[in-house]
């Protein structure tokens, strides 16, 4: 049975259904990808205080058509370099 479900998207069937599900809510996929990129870049897991930066990166990626290059350029942004995404 090639059916499954994704949170925020719902149920789908097969690879074509997965593609359509991901394309229907690209911001969910991009947010997850951003979290994984940040985990690698920061050398730690993402935390609740990283959420504003993740949302900003996703918004900026949307302006760039969700291109991978727009994510790569945003991850080492000043927000993380200036220590703004540190625990309160």
Buried (B, 14 or more C-beta within 10 A) or exposed (E): EEEEEBEEBEEBEEEEBBEEBBEEBBBBBBBEBBBEBBEEEBEEEBEEEBEEBBEBBBEBBEEEEBEEEBBEBBBEBEBBEEEEBEEE
